Amino acid sequence: MKKRDAYYCNLKFLLIFLVVFGHWIEPYIAFSTWAAGVYRIVYAAHMPLFIFLSGVFLDSGDRAKTQAHRMVFWYLILQTIIILASKIYGNIAPFCRPFWHLWYLLSLSQWSFLYWGLERWGRLSSRPLWVRWGVVLLSVGVGCAAGCLPWVGREWSLSRTLAFFPYLLAGRFCPKNIFCGKYFAGFAALAGFGATYLLCGPYIPTSFFYQAESYGALGPAWGIGLRLICYWMGGLLGIGVLSLTPNRRLIFSPLGANTLGIYLCHAPLAGLFRLLPLSPVEMLWAGPFASLWIVCLLWQAFRWRGPLYAIRRMERKADGI
């Protein structure tokens, strides 16, 4: 019988809820200052952390290669469906530009392939610690430099692949439970994030958190500076969330056991709910409840079928990689 760690189930539930909630409130942030602030914080946290978790579970080069093939397969299937559906409305979607949330499938396949290459030709996981973290820092440099190239954008999700790759490598090289239960470090990291966000957040455009485009009119110097700040804030907020996530089975733990189906299918439901005859303010207030309902509904459809008691408390012993 497979076992699921309650720590990661709780963390994945929180992240998938933030994904759905962020997509729910996206059309209405122009009507509310507090909603716009919440939206920016959500996007500073959930994408870096989900990518970090993808690296945590990417435990070998062979698994990376298998995952690369599986993710690109699902991307091709779902993107083709979107293109065929778009023909009905006379607005044909380009194949090279992932539809809305499908970018994650394409980028995950590219991250997995990149890591497989690093393992096959560089044997990265067997290198000394300073070499592995040197590669992480090098990927940060590549991510910053990528924004200077005008042709690195949404096509083939290339900008996001390069900008977010450091988080995947960090997840791969961090011990799996290094932050679990480190409450002091978690609160300190959240305080650091709050201070950084108050000082620098107003200068960062909301769309910049997507990391989906080149720097454009911002220019290389300003763009690189903002991207480095995003890396810093993503790291601090990630440490805070990882440190404060409960390491025991809770009532919502099963909802995080399998989140891929929820991620792929929540977009049509969120779009359908936008047709409700409610004002933007009412839609914002309904956001947390509707997002939780969508997560629960899709979990019932795609839930992991193993016994719920197989979700266990994670061991505190450090698990070095």
C-alpha positions in Angstrom: 0.0 0.0 0.0 1.3 3.4 -0.9 1.8 5.9 1.9 1.2 9.7 1.6 3.0 12.2 3.9 0.4 14.4 5.6 2.9 17.3 5.4 2.9 17.3 1.7 -0.8 16.6 1.4 -1.5 19.7 3.6 0.9 21.8 1.6 -0.5 20.7 -1.8 -4.1 21.4 -0.6 -3.1 24.9 0.4 -1.4 25.5 -3.0 -4.2 24.1 -5.1 -6.7 26.2 -3.2 -4.5 29.3 -3.9 -4.3 28.4 -7.6 -8.1 28.2 -7.9 -8.7 31.3 -5.7 -6.2 33.3 -7.7 -7.8 32.4 -11.0 -11.2 33.2 -9.5 -10.4 36.7 -8.4 -8.2 37.6 -11.4 -11.0 39.4 -13.4 -12.1 41.5 -10.4 -8.8 42.8 -8.8 -9.3 46.1 -10.6 -12.4 46.7 -8.4 -10.7 46.2 -5.0 -7.3 47.3 -3.6 -7.2 44.6 -1.0 -8.1 41.9 -3.6 -5.3 43.2 -5.8 -2.8 42.9 -2.9 -4.0 39.4 -2.0 -3.7 38.4 -5.7 -0.1 39.6 -5.9 0.8 37.7 -2.7 -0.9 34.6 -4.0 1.1 34.7 -7.2 4.3 35.3 -5.3 3.8 32.1 -3.4 1.8 29.4 -5.2 3.8 29.0 -8.5 7.3 29.0 -6.9 6.1 26.5 -4.2 4.4 24.2 -6.6 7.5 24.1 -8.8 9.6 23.6 -5.7 7.5 20.6 -4.8 7.9 19.2 -8.4 11.6 19.3 -7.7 11.2 17.6 -4.3 9.5 14.6 -5.9 11.9 14.5 -8.9 14.2 11.9 -7.3 16.1 10.5 -10.3 17.0 11.2 -13.9 14.9 8.3 -15.1 11.8 9.6 -13.3 12.5 13.0 -14.8 12.6 11.5 -18.3 9.4 9.6 -17.7 7.7 12.7 -16.4 8.9 14.8 -19.3 7.2 12.4 -21.8 4.0 12.2 -19.7 3.6 16.0 -19.3 4.3 16.8 -22.9 1.7 14.1 -23.9 -1.0 15.7 -21.8 -0.1 19.1 -23.1 -0.4 18.0 -26.7 -3.8 16.4 -26.0 -5.3 19.3 -24.0 -3.8 22.1 -26.2 -5.2 20.3 -29.3 -8.6 20.2 -27.7 -8.5 23.9 -27.0 -7.4 24.7 -30.5 -10.2 22.6 -32.0 -12.7 24.2 -29.6 -11.5 27.7 -30.5 -12.3 27.1 -34.2 -16.0 27.0 -33.3 -15.7 30.6 -32.2 -13.5 31.6 -35.2 -10.6 32.5 -32.9 -7.9 29.9 -33.5 -5.5 29.6 -30.6 -1.8 29.2 -31.6 -0.4 25.8 -30.8 2.9 27.3 -29.5 1.2 29.5 -26.9 -0.2 27.4 -24.1 -3.8 28.1 -23.1 -4.1 29.8 -19.7 -3.0 27.2 -17.1 -1.6 24.6 -19.5 1.8 26.4 -19.5 2.6 24.4 -16.4 2.4 21.1 -18.2 4.7 22.3 -21.0 7.2 23.9 -18.6 7.2 20.9 -16.3 8.1 18.7 -19.3 10.9 21.1 -20.2 12.2 21.3 -16.6 12.1 17.5 -16.3 14.0 17.1 -19.6 16.6 19.7 -18.5 17.1 17.9 -15.2 17.4 14.6 -17.0 20.1 16.1 -19.2 22.0 17.4 -16.1 21.8 14.0 -14.5 22.8 12.0 -17.6 25.7 14.2 -18.8 26.7 15.9 -15.6 25.7 13.4 -12.9 24.6 16.4 -10.9 23.0 14.6 -7.9 26.4 13.0 -7.1 28.3 16.2 -7.2 29.4 18.0 -4.0 26.8 20.3 -2.4 28.6 23.5 -3.5 28.5 22.4 -7.1 24.7 21.6 -7.0 23.9 25.0 -5.4 26.3 26.6 -7.8 24.1 25.3 -10.6 21.0 26.7 -8.8 22.7 30.2 -8.7 23.7 29.8 -12.4 20.0 29.0 -13.2 19.0 32.3 -11.4 21.5 34.1 -13.6 20.0 32.5 -16.7 16.5 33.3 -15.6 17.4 37.0 -15.1 19.2 37.1 -18.5 16.3 35.5 -20.3 14.1 38.5 -19.7 16.5 40.6 -21.7 15.7 38.7 -24.9 12.6 40.0 -26.6 11.9 36.6 -28.3 11.7 34.8 -24.9 8.0 35.0 -24.0 4.8 33.0 -23.8 5.6 30.9 -26.9 6.4 27.4 -25.8 6.3 28.8 -22.2 10.0 29.5 -22.6 10.1 32.6 -20.3 8.4 30.8 -17.4 10.5 27.7 -18.0 13.8 29.6 -17.6 12.6 32.0 -14.9 11.1 29.3 -12.6 13.7 26.6 -13.2 15.8 27.6 -10.1 12.8 26.7 -7.8 12.7 23.2 -9.3 16.4 22.7 -8.7 16.1 24.1 -5.2 13.4 21.6 -4.4 15.5 18.8 -5.8 18.6 19.6 -3.7 17.0 20.6 -0.4 16.5 17.9 2.1 12.8 16.9 1.9 11.8 18.0 5.4 14.4 20.6 6.1 11.8 23.3 7.0 9.1 21.2 8.6 8.4 22.4 12.1 10.9 25.3 12.0 8.4 27.8 13.3 10.9 30.5 14.3 12.5 30.4 10.8 9.0 30.4 9.3 7.9 33.6 11.1 11.2 35.3 10.5 10.9 34.5 6.8 7.4 35.8 6.6 8.5 39.0 8.4 11.3 39.4 5.8 8.8 38.9 3.0 6.4 41.4 4.5 9.2 44.0 4.8 10.4 43.4 1.3 6.9 43.5 -0.2 6.1 46.8 1.6 9.4 48.4 0.3 9.5 46.9 -3.2 6.0 45.5 -4.0 4.6 48.8 -5.3 7.3 49.0 -7.9 6.6 45.5 -9.3 3.8 45.3 -11.9 1.2 42.6 -11.1 1.8 40.8 -14.4 5.5 40.6 -13.6 4.8 37.9 -11.1 3.7 35.7 -14.0 7.3 35.7 -15.4 5.7 35.1 -18.7 7.2 37.9 -20.8 10.5 39.6 -21.5 11.3 42.8 -19.6 10.1 45.0 -22.5 9.7 48.6 -21.7 11.1 48.1 -18.2 14.6 47.7 -19.6 17.3 45.1 -18.7 18.6 46.8 -15.6 15.2 47.4 -14.0 13.8 44.1 -15.1 16.8 42.1 -13.7 16.5 43.9 -10.4 12.7 43.2 -10.2 13.2 39.5 -11.0 15.9 39.2 -8.4 13.5 40.7 -5.9 10.8 38.2 -7.0 13.3 35.4 -6.4 14.0 36.8 -2.9 10.4 37.2 -2.0 9.4 33.8 -3.4 12.2 32.2 -1.4 11.2 33.9 1.9 7.5 33.3 1.4 8.2 29.7 0.5 10.3 29.1 3.6 7.5 30.6 5.7 4.8 28.4 4.2 7.0 25.3 4.3 7.9 25.9 8.0 4.3 26.5 9.2 2.6 23.7 7.3 1.2 21.1 9.8 2.8 17.7 9.8 -0.3 15.7 10.8 -3.4 14.4 9.1 -6.2 17.0 9.2 -9.7 17.0 7.8 -8.5 18.6 4.5 -5.4 16.4 4.1 -7.0 14.0 1.6 -7.8 16.9 -0.7 -4.1 17.4 -1.3 -3.3 13.7 -2.1 -3.7 14.2 -5.8 -4.0 17.7 -7.2 -3.1 17.4 -10.9 -6.7 16.6 -12.0 -8.0 19.5 -9.9 -5.4 21.8 -11.6 -6.3 20.7 -15.1 -10.1 20.9 -14.7 -10.7 23.9 -12.4 -10.4 26.4 -15.2 -13.7 25.5 -17.0 -15.6 25.6 -13.7 -14.1 28.9 -12.7 -15.0 30.3 -16.1 -18.6 29.0 -15.8 -19.1 30.6 -12.4 -18.1 33.9 -13.9 -21.4 33.9 -15.8 -23.3 34.3 -12.5 -25.3 37.5 -12.3 -23.2 38.9 -9.4 -21.4 42.1 -9.0 -17.5 42.1 -8.9 -17.6 42.8 -5.2 -20.0 39.9 -4.6 -17.8 37.6 -6.7 -14.8 38.6 -4.6 -16.5 37.8 -1.4 -17.7 34.5 -2.8 -14.2 33.6 -4.0 -12.9 31.6 -1.0 -16.1 29.6 -0.6 -16.4 28.9 -4.3 -12.7 28.0 -4.7 -13.0 25.5 -1.8 -16.2 24.0 -3.3 -14.4 23.6 -6.7 -11.5 21.9 -5.0 -13.8 19.5 -3.1 -15.9 18.8 -6.2 -12.9 17.9 -8.4 -11.3 16.0 -5.6 -14.3 13.7 -5.5 -13.9 13.2 -9.3 -10.1 12.6 -9.3 -9.3 11.6 -5.8 -6.7 9.0 -4.9 -8.6 5.8 -4.3 -6.3 4.4 -1.5 -7.6 4.2 2.1 -7.5 7.6 3.9 -5.6 6.2 6.8 -2.6 5.8 4.5 -1.9 9.5 4.9 0.7 9.5 7.7 2.7 11.8 9.7 6.1 12.5 8.0 9.2 11.5 9.9 11.2 14.4 11.3 14.6 12.9 10.5 16.4 14.8 7.8 16.3 13.1 4.4 19.3 14.4 2.5 19.4 14.1 -1.3 
